[in-house]
Amino acid sequence: MKIDLVKVMGVVAVAGALSLAGCGENSGEKAGAAVDKAADKTSEAVKQAATATKEGVEKAVEKTGEAMEKAGAAVEKKGEDIQK
């Protein structure tokens, strides 16, 4: 979800930069610089979103593993209690 939002924001930034840079002298150079700047910002935002997603997944996997270990220990204890 975040990555889709970042892509949309990048497209909006590029469109805005192009529309603003299209007026006046050296409009081609300004447009190019604006596109480069928007692309850099979008790329960085995508990298940050990917890092945040990776960290979230790693935490979720860790918590799931801990929960499974606790569940396994509880099942083992119940089995021992039943055998008594």
Secondary structure as UniProt FT lines:
FT   HELIX           2..21
FT   TURN            25..26
FT   HELIX           27..83
//
